[in-house]
Amino acid sequence: MPSPSSTVDATLTLHPDRALPADPGVRAIARDIYASVADLPIVSMHGHVPVEWFAEDRPFSDPAELLVVPDHYVVRMFVSQGARPEDLGVRPIDPSAPPAESDPRTIWRRFCAGWKYFRATPSRFWLEHELVEIFGVREVPSETSADAIYDRIEAVLREESFRPRALLDRFNIETIATTDNAWDTLDAHAALAADGLGRRVLPTFRPDAVCHLDRPTWVGDVDLLGAAAGVDVSTYAGFLSALRVQRDRFVAAGALATDHGHLGIDTTPLDEAEASRLYAAARAGRTTAAGTRAFAGHMLFQMAAMSAEDGLVMQLHPGVLRDYDQAVHRRLGPDKGYDIPLAVDYARGVRPMLEAFGHHPNFRTILFTIDETVYSRELAPLAGVFPSVRLGAPWWFLDAPDAMRRFREAVTETAGFANMSGFVDDTRAFCSIPARHDLARRVDAGYLARLVAEHRLTLDEAVDTAADLAYHLPRLAYRAGGAQ
């Protein structure tokens, strides 16, 4: 891995106008708009913080394990500069592979030495926010400052006030949703409910693993689903029954949404006989690429039908070719940063689903993408006419200042603000949640300020809209607290 040059600045500071517009007049308006929403509670309805962190409420282990190892944004940047994921502590699942670096201080030193790699990236914004606002760090990360920063963060991690549950209050998180497998018994959520946190930490139903017939673990995962539901899943009918039982369990535990990350977005239903045939063949170990694609699209339609029954909001985020490097996938397992966006034909893909349920009073879907070409051409028009559709916030690779500005400019004129989901952070990096929401609020303040400067909105309207985007719209989109 090449050695980056030494850092330029000696003191780590956060400019109060960071990410606000450069034009002095527009920036002054943006300051007022941002100030009106900066302290609103966080509604985090789409995320991946493990529920066990809250249920067990244990101290975080060390700075590297908290801020570096699980963050695929961080790891992939170092890989792009010649490092191995293992150099940043990512542990292989292949027992024959060389072991990963296990010394957290060594990992942290490597991270600090590569600080310049993150210039102008959203990771830089989030990490700076975390270091300064949460940990009180004042040194710019570098080879020479790494140990002092590590010691400072480690001391904070040992404080009782830095346990996961306490951070819910410190971060001003009103509601946070986890993402849970379809076969989850939700015991951890039950423990949280018993401690009075059941309305604050909510489960989300993620059935992807049982909807793709060609996954190596598909049969075993379906059997886990059946065992959790207490239903015989040897037949397709039993499989659907088990999904309904588990969805009911999630609803009873406070879930508000499902989450679907298919590669494609086809929602064409199959007739029952064909679906049963494909299911039986897969149980017997016989799958085809065409059959797998058809069954996955069919299951999206079935999930929409079930959402129309039980009211769970259906989140769709297709178009990511995950685990692109198969050798890395075999060595390290899934979701290690080797994920590449693809083009998505949203208009044709969701047509069967929306023709069936787009006007259903109990159906709600939120459409996400990382294919920016569909924003103004497909997604904004869909959200601007179907009452069941909300347009998801910029997600994953688009969760960045310029991309978020492009999003607002591409969709608002067609969809309006009322058809948006509000911001979602979509992260496992717990400490980055306040930073991510803060950045979104700053970018929205800048966009709204321009509309005020152009006399397209009054300042009062802009302030009201900023509050909607930051707080009210996520609650409405996900029907949190009974909001519709």
Salt bridges, closest charged atoms under 4 A:
ASP17 OD2 - ARG27 NH1 3.59
ASP17 OD2 - ARG31 NH2 2.68
GLU56 OE1 - ARG58 NE 3.60
GLU65 OE1 - ARG91 NH2 3.00
GLU86 OE1 - ARG84 NH1 3.79
GLU86 OE2 - ARG331 NE 2.51
ASP87 OD1 - ARG84 NH2 3.21
GLU101 OE1 - ARG110 NH1 3.61
GLU128 OE2 - ARG124 NE 2.53
ASP147 OD1 - ARG105 NH1 3.33
ASP147 OD1 - ARG109 NE 2.93
ASP151 OD1 - ARG105 NH2 2.79
GLU154 OE1 - ARG158 NH1 3.88
GLU160 OE2 - ARG163 NH2 3.13
ASP169 OD1 - ARG200 NH2 2.88
GLU174 OE2 - ARG475 NH1 3.10
ASP180 OD1 - HIS189 NE2 3.54
ASP195 OD2 - ARG165 NH2 3.06
ASP208 OD2 - ARG206 NE 2.77
ASP208 OD1 - HIS262 NE2 3.74
ASP223 OD1 - ARG283 NH1 2.94
ASP259 OD2 - ARG206 NH1 2.81
ASP259 OD1 - HIS317 NE2 2.53
GLU274 OE2 - ARG277 NH2 2.82
GLU309 OE1 - ARG244 NE 3.62
ASP310 OD2 - ARG247 NE 2.68
ASP323 OD2 - HIS329 NE2 3.78
ASP345 OD2 - ARG348 NH1 3.13
GLU355 OE2 - ARG351 NE 3.27
GLU372 OE1 - ARG406 NE 2.87
GLU378 OE2 - ARG377 NH2 2.76
ASP399 OD2 - ARG436 NH1 3.45
ASP402 OD1 - ARG405 NH1 2.90
GLU409 OE2 - ARG450 NH2 3.68
GLU413 OE2 - ARG456 NH2 3.46
ASP425 OD2 - HIS437 NE2 2.76
ASP426 OD1 - HIS46 NE2 3.08
ASP426 OD1 - HIS48 NE2 2.87
ASP438 OD2 - ARG18 NH2 3.65
ASP438 OD2 - HIS129 ND1 3.99
ASP438 OD2 - ARG442 NE 2.82
ASP444 OD1 - ARG408 NE 2.72
GLU454 OE2 - ARG450 NH1 3.06
GLU454 OE1 - ARG456 NH1 2.92
